[in-house]
Amino acid sequence: MSDRAPSTAGLPEDLVGALHELARVRRLLVALDFDGTLAPEVDDPAKARALPEAHDAVLQLLALPNTRVAMISGRALKSLEEVTDLPDDTLLVGSHGIEIRLDTPDPTVLLDQSELDKVRVLDTVLSEVAGAIDDVWLEPKPAGFALHTRLATEANSRVAHLVATSEAKAEIEDLKIRRGKNVLEFAVRSTTKGEAVEHLREYTHADAVFYAGDDVTDEDAFAALQPHDLGLKSGSGETLASHRVEGPEQVAQVLSVLASFRAGGPHEQ
């Protein structure tokens, strides 16, 4: 870590104060969304990478005692591992909590036969929708699929969402559907980022949680935070988070400031 303390210039004063307080807790869990939070959004999800400043700040936090870092994403776990490129002691949660890699090398998710049958039906239905509309494509997930429409026209995106939702619901009962930015996710097993935060809080015995995210699916995580935690919204839109910054550049700055405040703090004693 650099000897020079990171600048707090441009950050809201109340956020800086909250970071000071959070940095003093004994055991801290730093949980982060990836796309739109650490990494700018790109047309090809496989090419997304965290900003260098954000990646460096995460590494600084990982190096601190009594500090655990988790990535919580809608991405499948394999994709999350590839794009984050972080050490093995990083906790990873993929597919909104369906896949979890903790401190053991076995992140396998086992679906029962009924769920596997539903995934096959969902594959058939959504593949037909994606194949019939220009610039719409399907991403497999362990318990379902993500229908991506970022490259499609607004009209085609709207049609894809409407048709996919209608036909999928007609075929599968109790289907979980999540709307994100230019993506519609379908899952046969229901989990949320909020449930992931609660699971990780218990697993790490954290005294407080920092969570940063940018999308509507991150609101479940913000809702799970307690009064002594800190929620950070990246970008615009309604949110339950207590604080907000403009985008990944400012998230990186916040993480760097948090790492600086925490280094040498009472949690190390």
C-alpha positions in Angstrom: 0.0 0.0 0.0 1.2 3.5 -0.8 2.5 5.7 2.1 0.4 8.5 0.7 -3.2 8.5 2.1 -5.8 8.5 -0.6 -7.7 11.8 -1.2 -11.2 12.2 0.1 -11.8 15.1 -2.3 -15.2 15.0 -3.9 -16.6 12.5 -1.5 -19.6 13.6 0.6 -18.6 14.6 4.1 -21.1 12.3 5.7 -19.8 9.4 3.7 -16.2 10.1 4.8 -17.4 10.2 8.4 -19.2 7.0 8.0 -16.1 5.3 6.6 -14.1 6.5 9.6 -16.6 4.9 12.0 -16.8 1.7 9.9 -13.1 1.3 9.7 -12.9 1.0 13.5 -14.9 -2.2 13.9 -13.2 -5.4 15.0 -14.3 -7.7 12.1 -15.4 -6.1 8.8 -17.0 -7.7 5.8 -16.6 -5.7 2.5 -19.1 -7.1 0.0 -19.2 -5.8 -3.5 -21.1 -6.1 -6.7 -18.9 -6.2 -9.8 -20.5 -4.9 -13.0 -21.3 -1.2 -12.8 -19.7 -1.0 -9.3 -16.0 -2.0 -9.7 -16.1 -2.4 -13.5 -17.6 0.0 -16.1 -20.4 -1.7 -18.0 -19.4 -3.1 -21.4 -21.3 -4.8 -24.2 -19.5 -8.1 -23.9 -19.7 -9.3 -20.2 -16.6 -11.5 -20.7 -14.5 -8.4 -21.3 -15.5 -6.6 -18.2 -12.7 -5.8 -15.8 -12.5 -3.8 -12.6 -10.8 -0.4 -12.9 -7.2 -0.7 -11.9 -7.8 1.6 -8.9 -10.7 -0.5 -7.7 -8.7 -3.7 -8.1 -5.8 -2.3 -6.1 -8.1 -1.1 -3.4 -9.7 -4.6 -3.1 -6.2 -6.1 -2.8 -5.4 -3.6 0.0 -8.5 -4.6 1.9 -7.8 -8.3 1.4 -4.3 -7.8 3.0 -5.8 -6.3 6.2 -6.4 -8.5 9.3 -9.9 -9.2 10.4 -11.2 -7.9 7.0 -13.0 -10.2 4.6 -13.8 -9.3 1.0 -16.7 -10.9 -0.9 -17.9 -10.4 -4.5 -21.6 -10.9 -4.8 -22.8 -11.0 -8.4 -25.6 -12.1 -10.7 -22.9 -13.7 -12.9 -22.3 -17.4 -12.8 -19.5 -18.2 -10.5 -17.1 -19.4 -13.2 -17.5 -16.0 -15.0 -17.1 -14.1 -11.8 -13.8 -15.9 -11.1 -12.5 -15.0 -14.5 -13.4 -11.3 -14.6 -12.4 -10.5 -11.0 -9.0 -12.1 -11.0 -8.7 -12.0 -7.2 -6.8 -14.2 -4.7 -8.4 -17.4 -3.4 -9.2 -15.9 0.0 -11.8 -13.7 -1.7 -15.3 -15.0 -1.0 -17.3 -15.3 -4.2 -21.1 -15.5 -4.6 -22.4 -16.1 -8.1 -25.9 -16.3 -9.6 -27.4 -14.1 -6.8 -26.5 -16.5 -4.1 -27.1 -19.8 -5.8 -23.3 -20.5 -6.1 -21.0 -19.7 -3.2 -17.2 -20.2 -3.0 -16.0 -19.8 0.6 -12.8 -21.1 2.0 -13.1 -24.5 0.4 -12.6 -25.4 -3.2 -16.0 -26.9 -3.8 -18.6 -24.4 -5.0 -20.8 -26.9 -6.8 -24.6 -26.3 -6.7 -26.7 -29.4 -7.0 -30.3 -29.0 -8.4 -32.8 -31.7 -7.8 -34.4 -33.5 -10.7 -37.5 -31.3 -10.7 -35.3 -28.2 -11.0 -33.2 -29.7 -13.7 -36.3 -30.5 -15.7 -37.5 -26.9 -15.4 -34.1 -25.6 -16.5 -34.4 -27.7 -19.7 -37.9 -26.3 -20.4 -36.7 -22.8 -19.7 -33.7 -23.3 -22.1 -36.1 -24.3 -24.9 -38.5 -21.4 -24.3 -35.9 -18.7 -24.0 -33.7 -19.9 -26.8 -36.6 -19.5 -29.2 -37.2 -16.0 -28.0 -33.5 -15.0 -28.3 -33.2 -16.7 -31.7 -36.1 -14.8 -33.1 -35.1 -11.2 -32.1 -32.0 -9.4 -33.4 -29.1 -8.7 -30.9 -30.7 -10.6 -28.1 -28.7 -13.5 -26.6 -29.0 -16.0 -23.8 -26.4 -16.7 -21.0 -26.7 -20.0 -19.2 -26.8 -19.9 -15.4 -26.7 -22.8 -12.9 -30.4 -22.5 -12.1 -31.6 -20.7 -15.2 -30.7 -18.1 -17.8 -30.0 -14.4 -18.4 -31.6 -12.8 -21.4 -29.3 -10.0 -22.5 -30.7 -7.1 -24.6 -28.0 -4.4 -24.3 -27.2 -4.5 -28.0 -30.8 -4.7 -29.1 -32.9 -1.7 -30.1 -35.3 -0.3 -27.4 -38.3 -1.8 -29.3 -36.7 -5.2 -29.7 -35.6 -5.2 -26.0 -39.1 -4.5 -24.9 -40.6 -7.2 -27.1 -38.0 -9.7 -25.9 -38.8 -9.0 -22.3 -42.5 -9.2 -22.8 -42.5 -12.4 -24.8 -39.9 -14.2 -22.7 -41.7 -13.3 -19.5 -45.1 -14.4 -20.8 -43.9 -17.7 -22.3 -41.6 -18.7 -19.4 -44.4 -18.1 -16.9 -46.8 -20.1 -18.9 -44.5 -23.1 -18.9 -43.0 -22.9 -15.3 -44.7 -22.3 -12.0 -42.9 -20.3 -9.2 -40.4 -19.0 -11.7 -38.1 -16.3 -10.2 -37.6 -13.3 -12.6 -35.3 -10.4 -11.9 -35.0 -7.3 -14.0 -31.5 -5.7 -14.3 -29.9 -3.1 -16.6 -30.6 -4.5 -20.1 -31.0 -8.0 -18.8 -33.8 -10.2 -17.6 -32.9 -13.2 -15.4 -34.9 -16.3 -15.0 -34.2 -18.8 -12.2 -35.9 -22.0 -11.0 -34.4 -21.5 -7.5 -35.0 -18.3 -5.6 -32.2 -16.6 -3.8 -31.2 -12.9 -3.4 -28.2 -10.9 -2.8 -29.7 -10.0 0.6 -29.7 -13.6 1.6 -26.1 -13.8 0.4 -25.1 -10.9 2.6 -26.8 -12.5 5.6 -25.1 -15.8 5.0 -21.6 -14.1 4.7 -22.2 -12.0 7.7 -22.7 -15.1 9.8 -19.9 -17.0 8.1 -17.3 -14.3 8.7 -18.6 -13.3 12.1 -18.6 -9.7 10.9 -19.3 -6.9 13.3 -20.3 -4.7 10.4 -20.8 -4.9 6.6 -19.9 -2.6 3.8 -21.9 -3.2 0.6 -21.6 -1.5 -2.7 -23.8 -2.1 -5.8 -25.4 -0.3 -8.7 -28.4 -2.4 -10.0 -31.9 -3.1 -8.8 -30.9 -6.6 -7.7 -28.5 -4.9 -5.2 -31.5 -3.4 -3.4 -32.0 -6.8 -1.7 -28.5 -6.5 -0.3 -29.1 -2.9 0.9 -32.3 -4.0 2.5 -30.4 -6.6 4.5 -28.0 -4.1 6.0 -28.3 -3.1 9.7 -28.0 0.4 11.1 -24.3 0.0 11.9 -23.5 -1.2 8.3 -22.8 1.0 5.3 -24.6 0.7 1.9 -23.1 2.5 -1.1 -25.1 3.0 -4.3 -23.0 3.4 -7.5 -24.9 5.6 -10.0 -28.4 6.9 -10.3 -31.8 5.4 -9.4 -33.9 5.0 -6.3 -32.1 3.1 -3.6 -32.2 2.0 0.0 -28.4 2.6 0.4 -27.4 5.2 2.9 -24.8 6.8 0.6 -24.3 7.3 -3.1 -21.4 8.0 -5.6 -21.4 8.6 -9.3 -19.8 5.4 -10.5 -16.9 2.9 -10.4 -14.2 5.7 -10.2 -15.7 7.0 -7.0 -16.4 3.5 -5.7 -12.6 2.8 -6.1 -11.8 6.0 -4.2 -14.2 5.0 -1.4 -12.6 1.5 -1.1 -9.1 3.0 -1.1 -10.1 5.5 1.7 -11.7 2.7 3.7 -8.5 0.6 3.4 -6.4 3.6 4.5 -8.6 4.4 7.5 -8.6 0.7 8.5 -4.9 0.2 8.3 -3.3 0.4 11.7 -6.7 0.8 13.3 -8.0 -0.9 16.6 -9.0 -4.0 14.7 -5.3 -5.0 14.3 -4.7 -5.0 18.1 
